[in-house]
């Protein structure tokens, strides 16, 4: 999922002219990667030793609280939704300022807006 958002962000960076749009894309990509990596590693390393997650018969094993995992899931979901909407709405602002005919701009916005799919 992270790689697909990075791919869409890199594509949008190729057609972006304004500096503010580039910063928005970089911020959305950075938040997605950061939150995704944190979620991945906390989920992977939530139990010590790691195989205690599957084998509860180990005597010295511990896991972090389920509330932490649930909180991280909500955080990752919120960041993911924000970056999805950013990548879906930003093409409108990228295309609207171009020196093209109105018809061409209207036809190009949905093509670049495929990020919401």
Rosetta blueprint (number, residue, H / E / L):
1 X L
2 X H
3 X H
4 X H
5 X H
6 X H
7 X H
8 X H
9 X H
10 X H
11 X H
12 X H
13 X H
14 X H
15 X H
16 X L
17 X L
18 X L
19 X H
20 X H
21 X H
22 X H
23 X H
24 X H
25 X H
26 X H
27 X H
28 X H
29 X H
30 X H
31 X H
32 X H
33 X H
34 X H
35 X H
36 X H
37 X H
38 X H
39 X H
40 X H
41 X H
42 X H
43 X H
44 X H
45 X L
46 X L
47 X E
48 X E
49 X L
50 X H
51 X H
52 X H
53 X H
54 X L
55 X L
56 X L
57 X L
58 X L
59 X L
60 X L
61 X L
62 X E
63 X E
64 X L
65 X L
66 X H
67 X H
68 X H
69 X H
70 X H
71 X H
72 X H
73 X H
74 X H
75 X H
76 X H
77 X H
78 X H
79 X H
80 X H
81 X H
82 X H
83 X H
84 X H
85 X H
86 X H
87 X H
88 X H
89 X H
90 X H
91 X H
92 X H
93 X H
94 X H
95 X H
96 X H
97 X L
98 X L
99 X L
100 X L
101 X L
102 X H
103 X H
104 X H
105 X H
106 X H
107 X H
108 X H
109 X H
110 X H
111 X H
112 X H
113 X H
114 X H
115 X H
116 X H
117 X L
